[in-house]
Amino acid sequence: MNEFRKVLITIQMKNDFEIAETCFTVTMTDTKAYALLNELRGKSTILGDAIYETVHDIAKANAYLMGYHLTNVASAEILH
């Protein structure tokens, strides 16, 4: 049975006037959390790519709602 983990996502974004960073958390299973971490470290898998694309879409929407454009999903960290 999979356990759930909270994952802290850090994104970088910009608008016409400034560059900013923000964080948000998502809850996902261990398998998906580690697949995302591996994807960000350059160890790509089909699952990791799918999870990254979903997180990227969430990050893009988050940045847009704050008046920015997403430039990068900078990091992900499992919170203990």
N, CA, C and O atoms as a DFTB+ gen file, in Angstrom:
320 C
 N C O
     1  1       0.838      -1.176       0.000
     2  2       0.000       0.000       0.000
     3  2       0.887       1.245       0.000
     4  3       1.837       1.328       0.778
     5  1       0.592       2.183      -0.841
     6  2       1.381       3.408      -0.948
     7  2       1.073       4.355       0.192
     8  3      -0.072       4.501       0.618
     9  1       2.121       4.993       0.673
    10  2       1.938       6.060       1.645
    11  2       1.940       7.384       0.893
    12  3       2.472       7.488      -0.213
    13  1       1.344       8.382       1.505
    14  2       1.278       9.697       0.885
    15  2       2.341      10.599       1.481
    16  3       2.667      10.511       2.665
    17  1       2.866      11.457       0.645
    18  2       3.887      12.422       1.047
    19  2       3.482      13.818       0.605
    20  3       2.863      14.001      -0.443
    21  1       3.841      14.794       1.418
    22  2       3.691      16.194       1.004
    23  2       4.983      16.579       0.291
    24  3       6.083      16.320       0.779
    25  1       4.826      17.201      -0.872
    26  2       5.975      17.612      -1.668
    27  2       5.928      19.128      -1.834
    28  3       4.923      19.687      -2.274
    29  1       7.024      19.780      -1.477
    30  2       7.153      21.226      -1.619
    31  2       7.723      21.517      -3.011
    32  3       8.824      21.079      -3.343
    33  1       6.969      22.252      -3.812
    34  2       7.374      22.614      -5.165
    35  2       7.781      24.084      -5.162
    36  3       7.015      24.929      -4.699
    37  1       8.958      24.402      -5.663
    38  2       9.418      25.777      -5.799
    39  2       9.422      26.132      -7.281
    40  3       9.970      25.403      -8.108
    41  1       8.798      27.269      -7.605
    42  2       8.752      27.702      -9.002
    43  2       9.357      29.097      -9.135
    44  3       9.339      29.897      -8.200
    45  1       9.883      29.357     -10.307
    46  2      10.392      30.677     -10.634
    47  2       9.475      31.271     -11.689
    48  3       8.999      30.567     -12.579
    49  1       9.230      32.569     -11.584
    50  2       8.307      33.221     -12.497
    51  2       8.729      34.667     -12.694
    52  3       9.545      35.204     -11.945
    53  1       8.157      35.284     -13.715
    54  2       8.485      36.686     -13.974
    55  2       7.302      37.381     -14.628
    56  3       6.401      36.747     -15.177
    57  1       7.337      38.706     -14.551
    58  2       6.416      39.544     -15.320
    59  2       7.247      40.652     -15.956
    60  3       8.474      40.553     -15.985
    61  1       6.625      41.680     -16.453
    62  2       7.373      42.741     -17.129
    63  2       8.275      43.537     -16.194
    64  3       9.175      44.242     -16.653
    65  1       8.045      43.433     -14.897
    66  2       8.743      44.294     -13.955
    67  2       9.683      43.576     -13.003
    68  3      10.632      44.180     -12.504
    69  1       9.439      42.306     -12.743
    70  2      10.245      41.625     -11.730
    71  2      10.280      40.121     -11.940
    72  3       9.495      39.550     -12.697
    73  1      11.224      39.502     -11.239
    74  2      11.359      38.050     -11.191
    75  2      11.046      37.637      -9.762
    76  3      11.453      38.315      -8.818
    77  1      10.328      36.532      -9.592
    78  2       9.935      36.097      -8.243
    79  2       9.983      34.577      -8.136
    80  3      10.011      33.862      -9.137
    81  1       9.992      34.112      -6.904
    82  2       9.885      32.688      -6.599
    83  2       8.745      32.494      -5.623
    84  3       8.459      33.363      -4.800
    85  1       8.107      31.364      -5.720
    86  2       7.086      31.007      -4.749
    87  2       7.082      29.497      -4.586
    88  3       7.666      28.771      -5.390
    89  1       6.424      29.040      -3.550
    90  2       6.337      27.609      -3.267
    91  2       4.884      27.228      -3.032
    92  3       4.064      28.053      -2.628
    93  1       4.586      25.976      -3.290
    94  2       3.303      25.408      -2.916
    95  2       3.518      23.931      -2.637
    96  3       4.513      23.348      -3.067
    97  1       2.583      23.332      -1.918
    98  2       2.715      21.916      -1.600
    99  2       1.620      21.115      -2.298
   100  3       0.510      21.597      -2.523
   101  1       1.966      19.900      -2.625
   102  2       1.013      18.939      -3.165
   103  2       1.200      17.630      -2.404
   104  3       2.291      17.334      -1.917
   105  1       0.148      16.868      -2.311
   106  2       0.214      15.561      -1.669
   107  2       0.105      14.499      -2.743
   108  3      -0.797      14.539      -3.580
   109  1       1.035      13.539      -2.717
   110  2       1.029      12.467      -3.705
   111  2       1.613      11.213      -3.088
   112  3       2.205      11.257      -2.010
   113  1       1.445      10.102      -3.774
   114  2       1.982       8.838      -3.267
   115  2       3.499       8.855      -3.337
   116  3       4.088       9.642      -4.077
   117  1       4.130       7.978      -2.557
   118  2       5.585       7.844      -2.576
   119  2       6.105       7.633      -3.990
   120  3       7.065       8.278      -4.413
   121  1       5.473       6.739      -4.707
   122  2       5.920       6.397      -6.058
   123  2       5.943       7.629      -6.951
   124  3       6.918       7.860      -7.667
   125  1       4.895       8.406      -6.915
   126  2       4.812       9.600      -7.755
   127  2       5.771      10.684      -7.268
   128  3       6.366      11.392      -8.079
   129  1       5.924      10.818      -5.967
   130  2       6.837      11.823      -5.428
   131  2       8.274      11.540      -5.868
   132  3       8.976      12.446      -6.316
   133  1       8.707      10.297      -5.743
   134  2      10.070       9.962      -6.142
   135  2      10.251      10.007      -7.653
   136  3      11.342      10.316      -8.132
   137  1       9.209       9.707      -8.405
   138  2       9.281       9.831      -9.865
   139  2       9.478      11.294     -10.254
   140  3      10.251      11.597     -11.163
   141  1       8.783      12.198      -9.570
   142  2       8.943      13.629      -9.833
   143  2      10.358      14.084      -9.484
   144  3      10.990      14.790     -10.269
   145  1      10.858      13.687      -8.318
   146  2      12.215      14.069      -7.923
   147  2      13.238      13.581      -8.939
   148  3      14.145      14.323      -9.316
   149  1      13.095      12.345      -9.379
   150  2      14.020      11.800     -10.374
   151  2      13.925      12.548     -11.692
   152  3      14.941      12.781     -12.348
   153  1      12.721      12.924     -12.084
   154  2      12.531      13.685     -13.324
   155  2      13.278      15.018     -13.250
   156  3      13.938      15.415     -14.210
   157  1      13.174      15.700     -12.125
   158  2      13.863      16.986     -11.961
   159  2      15.376      16.820     -11.893
   160  3      16.113      17.764     -12.177
   161  1      15.847      15.631     -11.521
   162  2      17.285      15.342     -11.468
   163  2      17.829      14.832     -12.795
   164  3      19.017      14.528     -12.909
   165  1      16.962      14.739     -13.794
   166  2      17.411      14.308     -15.106
   167  2      17.296      12.825     -15.376
   168  3      17.748      12.356     -16.421
   169  1      16.705      12.073     -14.465
   170  2      16.511      10.630     -14.645
   171  2      15.070      10.393     -15.084
   172  3      14.205      10.046     -14.280
   173  1      14.839      10.585     -16.356
   174  2      13.476      10.593     -16.886
   175  2      12.861       9.201     -16.998
   176  3      13.514       8.240     -17.403
   177  1      11.592       9.126     -16.630
   178  2      10.780       7.921     -16.821
   179  2       9.426       8.374     -17.366
   180  3       9.102       9.562     -17.334
   181  1       8.658       7.442     -17.852
   182  2       7.328       7.787     -18.362
   183  2       6.463       8.356     -17.247
   184  3       5.789       9.368     -17.437
   185  1       6.479       7.705     -16.070
   186  2       5.690       8.202     -14.942
   187  2       6.204       9.563     -14.482
   188  3       5.411      10.470     -14.230
   189  1       7.507       9.710     -14.373
   190  2       8.086      10.980     -13.940
   191  2       7.727      12.116     -14.873
   192  3       7.433      13.224     -14.426
   193  1       7.750      11.843     -16.175
   194  2       7.388      12.859     -17.156
   195  2       5.923      13.262     -17.008
   196  3       5.589      14.445     -17.081
   197  1       5.061      12.285     -16.803
   198  2       3.631      12.575     -16.645
   199  2       3.373      13.400     -15.385
   200  3       2.591      14.350     -15.417
   201  1       4.017      13.046     -14.289
   202  2       3.850      13.796     -13.035
   203  2       4.405      15.206     -13.196
   204  3       3.788      16.173     -12.748
   205  1       5.565      15.328     -13.834
   206  2       6.155      16.647     -14.055
   207  2       5.224      17.523     -14.884
   208  3       5.027      18.694     -14.557
   209  1       4.659      16.986     -15.934
   210  2       3.748      17.770     -16.786
   211  2       2.541      18.268     -15.990
   212  3       2.101      19.402     -16.174
   213  1       2.012      17.428     -15.115
   214  2       0.882      17.836     -14.275
   215  2       1.294      18.946     -13.312
   216  3       0.587      19.943     -13.170
   217  1       2.438      18.771     -12.652
   218  2       2.939      19.796     -11.725
   219  2       3.240      21.086     -12.487
   220  3       2.958      22.178     -11.995
   221  1       3.802      20.965     -13.666
   222  2       4.101      22.138     -14.496
   223  2       2.825      22.908     -14.823
   224  3       2.811      24.137     -14.758
   225  1       1.760      22.200     -15.172
   226  2       0.484      22.862     -15.478
   227  2      -0.084      23.580     -14.253
   228  3      -0.605      24.690     -14.366
   229  1       0.019      22.950     -13.092
   230  2      -0.443      23.578     -11.846
   231  2       0.397      24.823     -11.555
   232  3      -0.139      25.869     -11.189
   233  1       1.706      24.704     -11.719
   234  2       2.606      25.831     -11.472
   235  2       2.332      26.978     -12.440
   236  3       2.356      28.145     -12.050
   237  1       2.074      26.646     -13.693
   238  2       1.769      27.664     -14.700
   239  2       0.504      28.435     -14.324
   240  3       0.465      29.661     -14.432
   241  1      -0.522      27.718     -13.886
   242  2      -1.773      28.355     -13.463
   243  2      -1.555      29.209     -12.215
   244  3      -2.090      30.313     -12.113
   245  1      -0.774      28.700     -11.275
   246  2      -0.473      29.436     -10.048
   247  2       0.220      30.754     -10.377
   248  3      -0.156      31.802      -9.852
   249  1       1.222      30.707     -11.235
   250  2       1.943      31.921     -11.626
   251  2       1.006      32.901     -12.333
   252  3       1.053      34.103     -12.071
   253  1       0.173      32.401     -13.210
   254  2      -0.760      33.256     -13.955
   255  2      -1.721      33.990     -13.015
   256  3      -2.005      35.172     -13.205
   257  1      -2.217      33.277     -12.000
   258  2      -3.154      33.886     -11.060
   259  2      -2.507      35.010     -10.247
   260  3      -3.199      35.897      -9.748
   261  1      -1.183      34.970     -10.116
   262  2      -0.463      36.011      -9.388
   263  2       0.078      37.096     -10.324
   264  3       0.786      38.002      -9.884
   265  1      -0.254      37.001     -11.613
   266  2       0.166      38.031     -12.555
   267  2       1.536      37.817     -13.159
   268  3       2.156      38.768     -13.633
   269  1       2.019      36.589     -13.151
   270  2       3.340      36.270     -13.687
   271  2       3.224      35.226     -14.799
   272  3       2.154      34.683     -15.072
   273  1       4.365      34.974     -15.422
   274  2       4.509      33.867     -16.354
   275  2       5.510      32.896     -15.746
   276  3       6.554      33.309     -15.241
   277  1       5.196      31.615     -15.793
   278  2       6.098      30.599     -15.250
   279  2       7.364      30.539     -16.085
   280  3       7.301      30.488     -17.313
   281  1       8.515      30.544     -15.423
   282  2       9.774      30.362     -16.139
   283  2      10.389      29.000     -15.865
   284  3      11.097      28.456     -16.712
   285  1      10.121      28.435     -14.669
   286  2      10.795      27.189     -14.327
   287  2      10.160      26.545     -13.098
   288  3       9.804      27.236     -12.144
   289  1      10.020      25.220     -13.125
   290  2       9.762      24.472     -11.904
   291  2      11.150      24.195     -11.350
   292  3      11.854      23.310     -11.834
   293  1      11.537      24.947     -10.344
   294  2      12.929      24.960      -9.887
   295  2      13.319      23.724      -9.084
   296  3      14.405      23.175      -9.271
   297  1      12.432      23.287      -8.188
   298  2      12.798      22.153      -7.347
   299  2      11.564      21.521      -6.716
   300  3      10.471      22.086      -6.711
   301  1      11.788      20.338      -6.190
   302  2      10.763      19.628      -5.429
   303  2      11.471      18.945      -4.258
   304  3      12.579      18.430      -4.402
   305  1      10.826      18.951      -3.123
   306  2      11.409      18.362      -1.920
   307  2      10.305      17.679      -1.122
   308  3       9.238      18.252      -0.904
   309  1      10.570      16.456      -0.693
   310  2       9.607      15.741       0.141
   311  2       9.721      16.259       1.564
   312  3      10.806      16.271       2.144
   313  1       8.599      16.687       2.121
   314  2       8.575      17.188       3.495
   315  2       8.385      16.014       4.450
   316  3       7.584      15.116       4.191
   317  1       9.110      16.027       5.527
   318  2       9.012      14.924       6.502
   319  2       8.291      15.370       7.743
   320  3       8.114      14.581       8.672
